[in-house]
């Protein structure tokens, strides 16, 4: 089978985190490349973001990722619901779920702080 991958979007614009900017052509181009040129080994599973550490803009970051999913679904020609959203961590996963997240990361809740 193919490996499902998520494209990381830099919704907060932080230099300390990697990811494709949400605006501009890069996200659409990367999504098209994965969906078309890598289809033999990869499946575009969705988008992910890591929120800002102070959580001051979490709703905006989550809304941004949702808008990105809508744009990517159009570009690659799949229903929006087919692309998952991975957003939310131990401290904000409930809000993330309310805002459409299909995957959350809760390692700190389970294992404690590193």
C-alpha angles and dihedrals in degrees: 000000000000124000113247112227135188123212112228114228120198096224093164096047092228117161091215093065129063125226145108115285112254093228126057131038100296098086094048091046093049092047091050091048094052094043095047111022098035099038092115093066107010135055119200100236099174146280133301138193136184111220125228114278094240092050090220093132102030096124091050092048091050092047089049092054091049090053090049090053091054091051094045093049089056093047095050095036101239131124112270091238090060090067113073126216119224107194134131133057137204095298099044108022094116092057090044091054091049089052095051107275114158095186130037133184114225103164094130091055091051102035104021128234119324 
